[in-house]
Amino acid sequence: MRGPGLPKLIATDLDGTLVRSDETVSDYTRDVLERVRAAGIHVVGATGRGPRLTGLVRHDIPAADFLVMGGGSRVLDVRDPAHPVVLRDERLPGHVLADVLARLEVELGALSVLIEAGDTHDAPLWGDADPNWRYDAVEARVRAECLTGPVIKGFARHPACDVDDLLAAAQRLIPADTATVTQAGLGYIEICPPGVDKATGLMVVATALGIDPGDVLVFGDMPNDIPMFRWAGFARVAVANAHPQLKALADEITLTNDEDGVASYLEAMLKL
């Protein structure tokens, strides 16, 4: 149930939530988010997109005061757009990711793996060229070569296993103090540093602003949004196209991402 009055902070996932299926954000949504910020409510973009996609994230949610990226590993204060401040930057040692992947493959068989290590603009992912990865550039590399240093996250896909089943197996096999494992609707599980998720990323923002979780409203669509749904206390709103696990945690369901569900919800809230 939504809290009284207005929240002090709203955080929204991007892909599948704010961003439409054609990979655009509507002018209507942009306008509503600017009105939210004008009302004195902080806006946060909370996404699994890594630091290499910072420019794209800022394009998709220009009203944001803060960005929680990489599923929580990179937190940016962008209130001064010309001088963003890094508030959090967590990495997973390459040898730890190598061990995680080895454990999974002993149990499940060979995985298709991609590694996100670079954080410069449009840096490619490294690893296995796979037609099932339909998003951004991949540079084919031998796995051992990808894991010589710290990484932002790893992606893994099993050719014969549903991603939710793969996630359940990975969460059973990998201790939480070794790595955080989730999935964001890309067909791959994502292996992140321990203690890294959207909730801990938002905690960095909330602490910087002196805002209580009870004053935070969140929007999402996939299992990687579950931690922030469990953490935020003002309201948890899923888009109608959300994963069943997230809908089960939601206080309310809004319209789909293609129907500008986030903006529709916020516009109605501002009129109260």
C-alpha positions as CSV (number, residue, x, y, z in Angstrom):
1,M,0.0,0.0,0.0
2,R,1.3,3.4,-0.9
3,G,2.5,5.8,1.8
4,P,0.7,9.1,2.5
5,G,1.6,12.2,0.6
6,L,4.5,12.2,-1.8
7,P,7.7,10.2,-1.7
8,K,11.1,12.0,-1.4
9,L,12.8,9.8,-3.9
10,I,11.6,7.7,-6.9
11,A,13.8,5.1,-8.4
12,T,13.0,3.4,-11.7
13,D,14.5,0.6,-13.7
14,L,15.0,1.4,-17.3
15,D,14.8,-1.5,-19.8
16,G,11.4,-3.1,-19.7
17,T,10.1,-0.6,-17.2
18,L,10.8,3.0,-18.3
19,V,12.2,2.2,-21.8
20,R,9.7,0.9,-24.4
21,S,10.1,-2.2,-26.5
22,D,11.4,0.0,-29.4
23,E,14.3,1.1,-27.0
24,T,12.9,4.7,-26.7
25,V,11.6,6.8,-23.9
26,S,8.5,8.8,-24.8
27,D,8.4,12.6,-24.6
28,Y,5.4,12.1,-22.2
29,T,7.6,10.1,-19.8
30,R,10.4,12.6,-20.0
31,D,8.0,15.5,-19.3
32,V,6.4,13.7,-16.3
33,L,9.8,12.9,-14.8
34,E,10.9,16.6,-15.1
35,R,7.6,17.5,-13.3
36,V,8.5,15.0,-10.5
37,R,11.9,16.7,-10.1
38,A,10.3,20.1,-10.2
39,A,8.1,19.0,-7.3
40,G,11.2,18.5,-5.2
41,I,11.3,14.7,-5.5
42,H,14.7,13.2,-6.4
43,V,14.8,10.9,-9.4
44,V,17.1,7.9,-9.7
45,G,17.7,5.7,-12.7
46,A,18.4,2.1,-11.3
47,T,19.6,-0.2,-14.1
48,G,21.6,-3.3,-14.8
49,R,23.4,-1.4,-17.6
50,G,27.1,-1.1,-16.8
51,P,29.3,2.1,-16.7
52,R,30.2,1.7,-20.4
53,L,26.5,2.7,-21.1
54,T,26.5,5.8,-18.9
55,G,25.9,8.1,-21.9
56,L,22.9,6.0,-23.0
57,V,21.5,6.0,-19.4
58,R,21.7,9.7,-19.1
59,H,20.0,10.1,-22.5
60,D,17.1,7.8,-21.4
61,I,16.5,9.4,-18.0
62,P,17.8,13.0,-18.2
63,A,15.8,14.0,-15.1
64,A,17.8,11.7,-12.9
65,D,19.8,13.3,-10.0
66,F,21.6,9.9,-9.4
67,L,22.3,6.8,-11.4
68,V,22.6,3.3,-9.9
69,M,24.3,1.2,-12.6
70,G,25.7,-2.3,-13.1
71,G,22.8,-3.5,-10.9
72,G,24.2,-1.5,-8.0
73,S,28.0,-1.6,-8.4
74,R,28.4,1.9,-9.8
75,V,26.6,4.8,-8.2
76,L,26.8,8.3,-9.7
77,D,25.7,11.7,-8.5
78,V,24.9,13.6,-11.7
79,R,23.2,16.6,-10.2
80,D,26.0,18.6,-11.8
81,P,25.9,17.0,-15.3
82,A,29.3,18.4,-16.2
83,H,31.0,16.9,-13.1
84,P,29.5,13.6,-12.1
85,V,30.7,12.2,-8.8
86,V,31.3,8.4,-8.3
87,L,29.8,7.4,-4.9
88,R,30.3,3.7,-5.3
89,D,32.5,1.5,-7.6
90,E,32.5,-2.2,-6.7
91,R,34.3,-5.0,-8.7
92,L,34.5,-8.7,-8.6
93,P,38.0,-10.3,-8.7
94,G,38.5,-12.2,-11.9
95,H,39.6,-15.3,-10.1
96,V,36.4,-15.3,-8.0
97,L,34.3,-15.2,-11.1
98,A,36.4,-18.0,-12.6
99,D,35.7,-20.1,-9.5
100,V,31.9,-19.3,-9.7
101,L,31.7,-20.3,-13.3
102,A,33.6,-23.5,-12.6
103,R,31.3,-24.5,-9.8
104,L,28.3,-23.9,-12.1
105,E,29.7,-25.9,-15.0
106,V,30.6,-28.8,-12.7
107,E,26.9,-29.0,-11.8
108,L,25.2,-27.9,-15.0
109,G,27.6,-28.4,-17.9
110,A,29.2,-25.8,-20.3
111,L,27.9,-22.2,-20.2
112,S,28.1,-19.4,-22.7
113,V,29.8,-16.6,-20.9
114,L,30.3,-12.9,-21.4
115,I,32.5,-10.7,-19.2
116,E,31.9,-7.0,-18.5
117,A,35.2,-5.4,-17.5
118,G,35.6,-2.1,-19.4
119,D,33.9,1.0,-18.2
120,T,34.9,3.4,-21.0
121,H,32.2,4.6,-23.4
122,D,30.8,1.7,-25.4
123,A,33.5,-0.7,-24.3
124,P,32.7,-4.2,-25.6
125,L,31.8,-7.2,-23.6
126,W,34.4,-10.1,-23.8
127,G,33.8,-13.8,-24.1
128,D,31.8,-16.2,-26.2
129,A,30.2,-15.0,-29.4
130,D,26.6,-16.1,-29.0
131,P,23.7,-15.3,-31.3
132,N,21.5,-15.2,-28.3
133,W,23.2,-12.0,-27.1
134,R,21.3,-9.4,-29.2
135,Y,22.3,-6.2,-27.4
136,D,25.7,-4.6,-27.7
137,A,29.2,-5.4,-29.0
138,V,31.0,-8.5,-28.0
139,E,34.7,-9.1,-28.5
140,A,35.5,-12.8,-28.7
141,R,38.1,-13.8,-26.2
142,V,39.2,-16.9,-24.4
143,R,37.7,-16.9,-20.9
144,A,41.0,-17.1,-19.0
145,E,42.1,-13.9,-20.8
146,C,39.0,-12.1,-19.7
147,L,39.5,-12.9,-16.0
148,T,43.1,-11.7,-15.3
149,G,41.8,-8.6,-13.4
150,P,38.7,-7.3,-11.6
151,V,35.4,-7.3,-13.6
152,I,32.1,-5.5,-13.2
153,K,30.0,-8.6,-13.8
154,G,29.7,-11.8,-15.6
155,F,26.8,-13.1,-17.8
156,A,26.1,-16.8,-18.2
157,R,23.6,-18.7,-20.3
158,H,22.9,-22.4,-20.5
159,P,21.9,-23.7,-23.9
160,A,19.2,-26.1,-22.5
161,C,18.2,-24.5,-19.3
162,D,15.5,-21.8,-18.7
163,V,17.1,-18.6,-17.3
164,D,14.9,-18.8,-14.2
165,D,15.9,-22.4,-13.5
166,L,19.6,-21.4,-14.1
167,L,19.2,-18.6,-11.6
168,A,17.7,-20.9,-9.0
169,A,20.5,-23.3,-9.4
170,A,23.2,-20.6,-9.3
171,Q,21.7,-19.1,-6.1
172,R,21.7,-22.5,-4.5
173,L,25.3,-23.2,-5.5
174,I,26.9,-19.8,-5.0
175,P,27.1,-18.3,-1.5
176,A,25.9,-14.7,-1.2
177,D,29.2,-13.7,0.3
178,T,31.0,-14.9,-2.8
179,A,28.8,-13.2,-5.5
180,T,25.4,-11.8,-6.0
181,V,23.5,-13.7,-8.8
182,T,20.4,-12.4,-10.5
183,Q,18.7,-12.0,-13.9
184,A,17.4,-9.0,-15.8
185,G,15.4,-10.5,-18.6
186,L,18.3,-10.8,-21.1
187,G,18.3,-14.6,-21.1
188,Y,21.5,-14.7,-19.0
189,I,22.1,-14.8,-15.3
190,E,24.3,-12.0,-14.0
191,I,27.1,-12.6,-11.5
192,C,28.0,-9.4,-9.6
193,P,30.2,-8.6,-6.6
194,P,28.9,-9.8,-3.2
195,G,26.6,-7.3,-1.5
196,V,25.9,-5.6,-4.9
197,D,22.3,-5.1,-5.9
198,K,19.9,-2.3,-6.6
199,A,18.9,-2.0,-3.0
200,T,22.5,-1.5,-1.7
201,G,23.1,1.0,-4.6
202,L,20.0,3.0,-3.6
203,M,21.1,2.9,0.0
204,V,24.2,4.9,-1.0
205,V,21.9,7.5,-2.6
206,A,19.5,7.6,0.3
207,T,22.4,8.0,2.8
208,A,23.9,10.8,0.7
209,L,20.5,12.6,0.7
210,G,19.5,11.7,4.3
211,I,16.3,10.0,3.0
212,D,14.6,7.0,4.8
213,P,13.7,3.9,2.8
214,G,10.1,4.6,3.9
215,D,10.1,7.7,1.6
216,V,11.3,5.8,-1.5
217,L,9.0,4.7,-4.4
218,V,10.4,2.2,-6.8
219,F,9.4,0.8,-10.2
220,G,10.6,-2.4,-11.9
221,D,10.0,-5.4,-14.0
222,M,12.5,-8.2,-13.4
223,P,14.1,-10.3,-10.6
224,N,17.1,-7.9,-10.4
225,D,14.6,-5.4,-9.1
226,I,13.5,-7.6,-6.2
227,P,16.1,-6.3,-3.7
228,M,15.0,-2.7,-4.1
229,F,11.3,-3.8,-3.9
230,R,12.1,-5.4,-0.5
231,W,14.0,-2.3,0.6
232,A,11.8,0.6,-0.4
233,G,9.0,1.5,1.9
234,F,6.8,4.2,0.3
235,A,5.5,1.9,-2.5
236,R,6.7,-0.8,-4.9
237,V,5.1,-0.6,-8.3
238,A,5.5,-3.2,-11.1
239,V,4.7,-2.6,-14.7
240,A,2.1,-4.9,-16.2
241,N,4.7,-6.8,-18.2
242,A,6.8,-7.6,-15.2
243,H,8.1,-11.0,-14.1
244,P,5.7,-12.9,-11.9
245,Q,8.2,-12.9,-9.0
246,L,8.3,-9.1,-9.0
247,K,4.5,-8.8,-9.3
248,A,4.2,-10.9,-6.2
249,L,6.1,-8.3,-4.2
250,A,4.4,-5.2,-5.7
251,D,2.0,-3.0,-3.9
252,E,0.5,-1.9,-7.2
253,I,0.6,-2.8,-10.9
254,T,0.7,0.0,-13.4
255,L,0.4,-0.1,-17.2
256,T,3.1,-1.8,-19.4
257,N,6.4,-0.1,-20.4
258,D,5.0,0.3,-23.9
259,E,2.0,2.2,-22.4
260,D,4.2,4.5,-20.3
261,G,3.1,2.9,-17.1
262,V,5.7,4.7,-14.9
263,A,4.7,8.1,-16.2
264,S,1.0,7.3,-16.0
265,Y,1.4,6.3,-12.3
266,L,3.5,9.3,-11.4
267,E,1.2,11.8,-13.2
268,A,-1.8,10.5,-11.2
269,M,0.3,10.7,-8.0
270,L,1.2,14.3,-8.6
271,K,-2.4,15.2,-9.1
272,L,-3.4,13.9,-5.6
